[in-house]
Amino acid sequence: MGIVIRSRIAKFLLVVVVLTMLAVGLYLHNRPSDTLDVATYRATWQAQVDSLVKGRQSAPSSCWAAQGSLATLPGFGAVDSLCWTSISGHQLNFRFIQKTPSSVTELLYMPESSDWKLQYDFCVVQLSGPWWELRSSNSGCPRGFTFVPAA
């Protein structure tokens, strides 16, 4: 009888281990691949956005080349250009844009979540709160990103 109990306990433990491994595997598989580290850099990014949009609450939408201290953003890397989007009655959105010959990556600050503010023909993932990562869709979307088709 003691052997049967041990056998049942061993089987139960084996099932628990297998189910735990499956749960961890699914969690790791379903999380977005290689996204920007919002947890570490959120305060730095927020301070940069706050300083850039100060006094521009009614400014028209525009973009400009990043220069000087704006040419690099911790946790994002080289910044080629900066843009803000202004639509009447809405808070400003702000984008840090990084371009390479084969792709575009953007860090988007979007305090109000609405589809009109997302870039079309991009792969997007919400990092946390108002922070979104956008990537060009040249070679398909990375795991965890959603494609936003042209309107």
ZIJO-V300823 format. One record per helix or strand of 3 or more residues. SS is the DSSP state (2 for helix, 1 for strand). FROM is the first residue (numbers start at 1). TO is the last residue. If there is no record, write none. Layout:
BEGIN
((SS FROM TO) (SS FROM TO))
END
This chain:
BEGIN
((2 2 30) (2 38 53) (1 62 65) (2 68 71) (1 81 85) (1 93 99) (1 104 110) (2 115 117) (1 122 128) (1 131 136) (1 146 148))
END
